[in-house]
């Protein structure tokens, strides 16, 4: 079972790896992973970078050209191997093929939210940083 744990430098998810079972596109990109008893949902609402293991990177923006989001399609059915949120509220999610998504805080709105199912957790990067945690 995936659990949120506070660490000295921010937050991390325990209980990984876990398969990405859905990727959804709206004015945000949402990844669903975990297990049926406690799904995790990660929503990226602001621009983010996808870094590949070969050193290349792509900037994707849910509010921009939808074609920029094609870089996340290969992540469907990949394994999430880590999720970290540092003290500056930068979120990183790593995958088993070496790709890492980085999403930094925004001034105007939440850059990302991370939730888990019933009696789980809710963590959001509030505008200007400062992640808030509460029950889901």
C-alpha positions as CSV (number, residue, x, y, z in Angstrom):
1,X,0.0,0.0,0.0
2,X,1.3,3.5,-0.9
3,X,1.8,5.8,2.0
4,X,2.9,9.4,2.3
5,X,5.8,10.0,4.6
6,X,7.4,13.2,5.8
7,X,11.2,13.3,5.5
8,X,13.7,16.0,6.6
9,X,13.7,17.5,3.1
10,X,9.9,17.3,2.4
11,X,7.8,14.3,1.5
12,X,8.1,10.9,-0.2
13,X,5.9,8.0,-1.1
14,X,6.5,4.6,0.3
15,X,5.2,1.4,-1.2
16,X,6.5,1.9,-4.7
17,X,7.0,0.7,-7.5
18,X,3.4,0.9,-8.8
19,X,2.1,0.7,-12.4
20,X,0.5,3.8,-14.1
21,X,-2.9,2.5,-15.0
22,X,-4.3,5.7,-16.5
23,X,-3.1,9.0,-17.9
24,X,-5.8,11.7,-18.4
25,X,-5.7,15.0,-20.2
26,X,-7.8,18.1,-19.5
27,X,-6.4,21.5,-18.5
28,X,-4.0,19.3,-16.5
29,X,-2.3,15.9,-16.8
30,X,-3.4,13.2,-14.3
31,X,-1.6,10.0,-13.5
32,X,-3.4,7.2,-11.7
33,X,-1.3,4.6,-10.0
34,X,-1.4,2.4,-6.9
35,X,-3.9,-0.4,-6.2
36,X,-7.7,-0.6,-6.3
37,X,-7.9,-0.3,-2.5
38,X,-6.1,3.0,-2.5
39,X,-5.5,4.6,-5.9
40,X,-3.1,7.6,-6.0
41,X,-3.8,10.5,-8.4
42,X,-1.2,13.0,-9.3
43,X,-2.4,16.0,-11.2
44,X,0.1,18.3,-12.9
45,X,-1.7,21.6,-13.5
46,X,1.3,23.8,-14.5
47,X,4.3,23.4,-16.9
48,X,6.6,20.4,-16.2
49,X,9.7,18.9,-17.6
50,X,10.2,15.3,-18.7
51,X,13.8,14.3,-18.5
52,X,14.9,11.1,-20.2
53,X,17.7,8.8,-19.1
54,X,19.7,9.9,-22.1
55,X,19.9,13.5,-20.8
56,X,17.2,14.9,-23.2
57,X,14.3,16.9,-21.8
58,X,10.9,18.2,-23.0
59,X,8.9,21.0,-21.5
60,X,5.2,20.2,-21.4
61,X,2.4,22.6,-20.5
62,X,-1.2,21.5,-20.0
63,X,-2.4,25.0,-20.7
64,X,-0.4,25.2,-23.9
65,X,-0.3,23.3,-27.1
66,X,-1.8,19.8,-26.4
67,X,0.9,18.3,-28.7
68,X,3.5,19.2,-26.0
69,X,1.8,16.6,-23.8
70,X,2.6,13.6,-26.1
71,X,5.8,13.1,-24.1
72,X,3.8,11.5,-21.3
73,X,2.0,8.9,-23.4
74,X,4.8,6.4,-23.1
75,X,4.5,6.5,-19.3
76,X,1.2,4.6,-19.4
77,X,1.8,1.2,-17.9
78,X,5.3,2.1,-16.7
79,X,6.2,1.7,-13.1
80,X,6.4,4.7,-10.8
81,X,9.6,4.1,-8.8
82,X,9.7,7.3,-6.7
83,X,7.7,10.4,-5.9
84,X,9.4,13.2,-3.9
85,X,8.5,16.7,-2.9
86,X,11.4,18.8,-1.6
87,X,11.2,21.6,0.9
88,X,10.9,24.1,-2.0
89,X,7.7,22.2,-3.1
90,X,9.3,20.9,-6.3
91,X,7.7,17.5,-7.1
92,X,9.6,14.8,-8.9
93,X,8.2,11.5,-10.1
94,X,10.5,8.8,-11.5
95,X,9.7,5.9,-13.7
96,X,11.3,2.5,-14.3
97,X,12.6,3.5,-17.8
98,X,14.7,6.3,-16.3
99,X,12.4,9.2,-17.1
100,X,11.8,11.8,-14.4
101,X,9.1,14.5,-14.4
102,X,9.8,17.7,-12.5
103,X,7.1,20.2,-11.6
104,X,8.0,23.4,-9.8
105,X,5.6,25.7,-7.8
106,X,3.8,28.5,-9.6
107,X,2.8,31.9,-8.2
108,X,-0.7,32.0,-9.7
109,X,-2.2,28.6,-8.9
110,X,-1.5,25.0,-7.7
111,X,1.2,23.5,-9.8
112,X,0.3,19.9,-8.7
113,X,-1.8,17.9,-6.3
114,X,-1.3,14.4,-5.0
115,X,-4.2,12.4,-3.5
116,X,-4.9,8.9,-2.3
117,X,-8.2,7.1,-1.9
118,X,-10.5,6.7,1.1
119,X,-8.8,7.8,4.3
120,X,-5.7,8.5,2.3
121,X,-4.0,11.8,1.9
122,X,-4.2,15.1,0.0
123,X,-1.1,17.1,-0.7
124,X,-1.1,20.3,-2.8
125,X,1.5,22.8,-3.9
126,X,-0.2,26.0,-3.0
127,X,0.4,29.1,-5.1
128,X,3.9,30.5,-4.2
129,X,4.9,27.1,-2.7
130,X,4.1,25.8,0.7
131,X,2.5,22.3,0.3
132,X,-0.6,21.8,2.4
133,X,-1.5,18.4,3.7
134,X,-5.0,17.2,4.7
135,X,-7.3,14.3,4.7
136,X,-8.8,13.3,1.3
